[in-house]
């Protein structure tokens, strides 16, 4: 493969660099300990900056939570958040009255639009063994004409999200989870109508790729050199 085909590589850290219309991308990968009766960690919080714990002491963070890890009530406006939970659990509640507990491959799509207040907490439900968590959250800008649209909340449950699974002649696996943007002939579920992801010309894609060692996967070509 020519070197010029690879535009950029970045380390898989907590926060990733982005380009418009992607505003922000976070990869939360925490190995939480056994949970307690309050759905928090059954471990000492000494030495942590409670209320803003992002240091990853012992392989996990409380984030803005004080008892349960996560992000208590806070506002958003003018963009969308897409939360894809690979492992673990996320509890959502918002000012629209929506409540959801999701995880293990589920996707939450929240359009803040003219304004919404929500919380995203990470309950540690297992009191007999560790509570690993892996999730991705992307903030996607809204088109200028849609920034003040009505807020909305959508769940894309894991069993509904399209997936491509292939096995080569050596038994090595490839999986593509198609959350936004078509991958070859596989189309995603319909995104919110105000989203850039609903505009075919924008070519917004959100795919999660898993390749066994030694396998390869060719990404679909873009229609524009600017994509």
Buried (B, 14 or more C-beta within 10 A) or exposed (E): EEEEEEEEEEEEEBEBEBEEBBBBBBBBBBEBBBBBEEBBBBBEBEEBEEEEBEEEBBEBBBBBBEBBBBBBEEEBBBBBBBBBBBBBBBBBBBBBEBEBEBBEBBBBBBBBBEEBBBBBBBBBEBEEEBBBBBBBBBBBBBBEEBBBBEBBBBBBBBEEBBBBEEEEEEEBEBBBBBBBBBBEEEEBBEBBEBBBBBBEEBBBBBBBEBBEEEBEBEEBEEEEEEE
